[in-house]
Structure formats: C-alpha cells, structure tokens
Amino acid sequence: MKVAGQPWRTIMVTDDGRAVDIIDQTLLPHRFETRRLETLEDAAEAITVMRVRGAPLISATSISRVMRARRNRPLFIVDIGLPRDVDPAAGELEQVFLYNIDDLRAMISENLVRRQEQTVHAEAMIGAEVDEFVVWQRSRGSIPTLVALRRRFEAVRESELERLAPKLNGLSPDARARLDEVTRLLVQKLLLTPTERLKTTADEETAAQYVEALTQLFSLSEPHPADNPDRTDDVDGAGSSDTTQASMSKTPVTS
C-alpha cells in the first residue's frame, strides 16, 4: 500500500498489545499505521487486507522461532493457500519441509503417471488370466472324450492283467501289487501328453479335430469288450508328470 507515493506498513494490534507481523519490517521504511482489532469484523478485515496485499500470514522468522522452541525437530508444513500463507523462505530453514500447492500438483502428476503404468501392467495380467480361462473353458468340451480314452486304456490294462493271471501265479501278493501299479502308471504316462495337449488347445476348430481323431482312432463312440461301464475315473486322475515319474522310480517288480 502506498500513501502519497510512499510505501506504508500496516500493523494489526490485538487488545493485549501484541503486534501481528505482516511484512518483514526491513523491507519498508519505518512508517507505520497502527489499528486496533476490537471486533471479529476488524480481524476479518485485517486478514482480508493481508491476503489482498499478498503478505504471507506465517513468516520465516516465526517459523524459525518455532523451530528453536521445538529444538529443531523436523517440521512438515503443507501450504495450500493461494496466495501463499507461509513465507517460501521458511522452506530453506533446517529441518523445515514446506510444501505448497505446486508441490502437491507435481506429486499428483507423478502418482498419475505411476498409476497409468500400473494400469497397463494390471491390464496385461487380466488379459493373460482371461486367455487362460478361455482355454480352460474350451477344454471342458473335450473332457468326455478324454474320460472315455482313459477308461478305454484302463480297461485294456485290466483285461490283459486278468488274461495273464494264470501265468503270474508264482508272484507274491506284494509283487502283484507292484505290477499293477507299474502298468497303471505306464498307462498314465502314455495318456499324459495327449491329455495336456488337448486340454490346452485354445483354437476350438483344432480341438474339435483332435476330439474327432481320438474318437475315430480308438472307436470311443463304440463299446469295447474290455470296457468297464462302472468305472468312475476322472480324466484329471491321469496324474501329473511329477507323480508318474516319482512312482515309476520305485523298486521294480520281483517274484
């Protein structure tokens, strides 16, 4: 504010006589106008005048005194006022961390960039999971064929063991059990690759061709003398490669 071309400094004084600093007094000539703040309206007007003139409400000197009182413990200040409520020079004080609206905007922009990057990553993860689900869903159509194939192989295995039973009379019960296990694991190993290939085929047309080929090659649509209609084995019981390899590594059959 200028009076007769000369800068003036206004000081607002409370009832107890304490002055409220508005501008560092070294910046203006020592010409002062003193006003009493006797009512809330006076205080409101004083604050309005200070904000209009652009003077910070909290000076660096005031912050410095606060830091001495708190023994230089770190002080974080967030100034969201426009114009600024805290003197920017306060941010240069040791252990004082001053952030204004521009700093917040920068943080928000940085966070938005990071979120966008994570969004791309999340979309890729979701896309991969969706693709995997689609493959699984399509594979459900081949489950009946795989179950029929497994039952056919298992029926043939049991039929052959039954046919060879008279020749295996010399085997101990333990050896017979191991022979049964070895042949069962052999069937599982033979079925493992075609089962996994068919279950993971994403293209419906290709999967349909595989199903048709298996059905025709093994006559799965026709009854077989060795078939056991009471069998309830699920295709997932074909076993994983880890289980099969671990079981096959057991002691060989001995008489």
C-alpha positions in Angstrom: 0.0 0.0 0.0 1.3 3.5 -0.8 0.3 6.8 0.7 1.4 9.9 -1.1 3.7 7.8 -3.2 5.4 6.4 -0.2 5.1 2.7 0.9 3.4 2.2 4.3 3.4 -0.8 6.5 0.2 -1.7 8.4 0.4 -3.4 11.8 -2.6 -5.1 13.3 -2.5 -5.0 17.1 -4.7 -7.2 19.4 -6.2 -6.0 22.6 -3.3 -7.3 24.7 -0.9 -5.2 22.8 0.8 -7.9 20.8 1.5 -7.0 17.2 0.8 -9.2 14.2 3.7 -9.0 11.7 2.6 -8.8 8.1 5.8 -8.0 6.2 9.4 -8.1 7.3 9.9 -4.5 8.5 13.4 -4.4 6.9 11.6 -4.3 3.5 9.8 -1.0 4.1 10.6 2.4 5.6 9.8 2.8 9.3 6.4 4.5 8.7 3.6 2.6 10.4 -0.1 2.8 10.8 -1.5 1.1 13.9 -5.0 -0.2 14.1 -6.8 -1.9 17.0 -8.5 -5.3 16.4 -11.5 -4.8 18.7 -14.1 -6.9 16.9 -14.3 -10.0 14.8 -15.1 -7.8 11.8 -11.9 -5.9 12.4 -9.9 -9.2 12.5 -11.6 -10.4 9.3 -10.9 -7.2 7.6 -7.2 -7.3 8.7 -6.8 -10.9 7.3 -8.5 -9.9 4.1 -6.2 -6.9 3.7 -3.2 -9.0 4.4 -4.2 -11.6 1.8 -5.0 -8.9 -0.8 -1.6 -7.4 -0.4 0.0 -10.8 -0.8 1.8 -10.8 2.5 2.3 -14.3 4.0 0.4 -14.9 7.2 3.3 -17.0 8.6 6.8 -15.6 8.2 10.1 -17.4 8.1 11.1 -15.6 11.3 8.0 -17.0 13.0 8.9 -20.5 11.8 12.5 -20.0 13.0 11.2 -19.2 16.5 9.0 -22.3 16.4 12.0 -24.5 15.4 14.1 -23.1 18.3 11.2 -23.9 20.7 10.9 -27.5 19.4 14.7 -28.0 19.4 14.9 -28.3 15.7 12.8 -31.4 15.5 11.6 -31.9 11.8 8.6 -29.8 10.9 6.4 -30.5 7.9 4.2 -27.7 6.6 1.6 -28.0 3.7 0.6 -24.6 2.4 -2.5 -24.9 0.1 -3.3 -21.2 0.2 -3.3 -19.0 -2.9 -1.6 -16.7 -2.5 0.8 -18.4 -0.1 0.1 -18.4 3.6 3.6 -19.4 4.5 6.7 -17.4 3.5 8.5 -19.6 1.0 11.8 -18.7 2.7 10.7 -20.8 5.6 11.3 -23.9 3.5 15.0 -23.0 3.4 15.3 -23.4 7.2 17.0 -26.5 8.5 14.6 -29.4 9.3 11.6 -27.5 7.9 9.9 -29.2 5.0 7.5 -26.8 3.3 5.2 -28.0 0.5 2.8 -25.7 -1.4 0.1 -26.3 -3.9 2.6 -26.6 -6.8 4.4 -29.3 -5.0 1.2 -31.2 -4.4 0.3 -30.8 -8.1 3.7 -32.3 -9.0 3.2 -35.2 -6.7 -0.3 -35.8 -8.1 1.1 -35.8 -11.6 3.8 -38.2 -10.7 1.4 -40.5 -9.0 -0.9 -40.4 -12.0 2.0 -41.5 -14.2 2.7 -44.3 -11.9 -0.9 -45.4 -11.8 -1.1 -45.3 -15.5 2.0 -47.6 -15.7 0.4 -49.9 -13.2 -2.8 -49.9 -15.1 -1.0 -51.2 -18.2 0.6 -53.9 -16.1 -2.8 -54.8 -14.5 -4.5 -54.9 -17.9 -1.8 -57.3 -19.1 -2.3 -59.5 -16.1 -6.1 -59.5 -16.5 -5.7 -60.3 -20.2 -3.4 -63.3 -19.5 -5.9 -64.6 -16.9 -8.8 -64.2 -19.3 -6.9 -66.0 -22.1 -6.1 -68.9 -19.6 -9.7 -69.0 -18.5 -10.9 -69.2 -22.1 -8.5 -72.0 -22.8 -9.8 -73.9 -19.8 -13.5 -73.2 -20.6 -13.0 -74.5 -24.2 -11.1 -77.6 -22.9 -14.2 -78.6 -20.9 -15.8 -79.7 -24.2 -13.0 -82.3 -24.7 -13.4 -83.8 -21.2 -15.9 -86.5 -22.1 -13.5 -87.7 -24.9 -10.5 -87.7 -22.5 -12.5 -89.6 -19.9 -13.6 -92.2 -22.5 -10.0 -92.5 -23.7 -8.7 -93.1 -20.2 -11.4 -95.6 -19.4 -10.6 -97.5 -22.7 -6.9 -97.7 -21.8 -7.5 -98.7 -18.2 -10.0 -101.4 -19.3 -7.4 -102.8 -21.7 -4.8 -102.8 -19.0 -7.1 -104.7 -16.5 -8.2 -107.1 -19.2 -4.6 -108.0 -20.1 -3.6 -108.5 -16.4 -6.6 -110.7 -16.0 -5.7 -112.7 -19.1 -2.1 -113.2 -17.8 -3.2 -114.0 -14.3 -2.6 -117.8 -14.6 1.0 -117.1 -15.7 1.5 -114.8 -12.7 0.6 -117.3 -10.0 4.2 -117.5 -8.9 4.3 -113.9 -7.9 3.9 -112.8 -4.3 1.0 -110.6 -3.4 3.4 -107.7 -3.0 4.9 -108.3 -6.4 1.4 -108.5 -7.9 0.5 -105.1 -6.4 3.7 -103.6 -7.8 3.0 -105.0 -11.2 -0.5 -103.5 -11.1 1.0 -100.1 -10.1 3.6 -100.2 -12.8 1.1 -100.9 -15.5 -1.3 -98.3 -14.2 1.5 -95.6 -14.2 2.5 -96.7 -17.7 -1.0 -96.0 -19.0 -1.0 -92.7 -17.2 2.3 -91.7 -18.8 1.1 -92.7 -22.3 -2.0 -90.6 -21.8 -0.4 -87.6 -20.2 0.9 -85.8 -23.3 -2.3 -86.1 -25.5 -4.4 -85.2 -22.5 -2.5 -82.0 -21.8 -2.2 -81.1 -25.5 -6.0 -81.4 -25.9 -6.8 -79.5 -22.7 -4.6 -76.6 -23.6 -5.6 -76.2 -27.2 -7.1 -72.7 -27.5 -8.4 -73.0 -31.0 -11.9 -74.5 -31.0 -11.6 -75.9 -34.5 -8.2 -77.6 -33.8 -9.6 -79.0 -30.5 -12.6 -80.4 -32.3 -10.4 -82.1 -34.9 -8.3 -83.7 -32.1 -11.5 -84.9 -30.4 -12.8 -86.4 -33.7 -9.4 -88.0 -34.4 -9.3 -89.7 -30.9 -12.9 -90.8 -31.2 -12.2 -92.4 -34.6 -8.8 -93.9 -33.9 -9.9 -95.6 -30.6 -13.5 -96.2 -31.5 -14.5 -94.3 -28.4 -18.1 -94.0 -29.6 -18.5 -97.7 -29.8 -18.5 -100.2 -26.9 -15.3 -102.3 -26.4 -15.2 -105.8 -24.8 -12.8 -104.6 -22.2 -14.8 -101.5 -21.2 -16.0 -101.4 -17.6 -19.2 -99.3 -17.5 -18.9 -99.0 -13.8 -15.6 -97.2 -13.8 -15.7 -93.6 -12.4 -12.2 -92.4 -13.1 -11.9 -88.7 -14.0 -9.6 -87.5 -16.7 -7.7 -85.4 -14.1 -6.8 -88.7 -12.4 -4.4 -89.4 -15.3 -1.8 -88.0 -13.0 0.9 -85.3 -13.4 4.3 -86.0 -14.8 5.9 -85.5 -11.4 3.6 -88.1 -9.8 4.2 -90.6 -12.6 8.0 -90.2 -12.6 8.2 -90.4 -8.9 6.1 -93.6 -8.8 7.9 -95.2 -11.7 11.2 -94.8 -9.8 10.1 -97.3 -7.2 11.6 -100.8 -6.8 10.9 -102.9 -9.9 8.7 -106.0 -9.8 10.3 -109.1 -8.3 9.0 -112.5 -7.8 
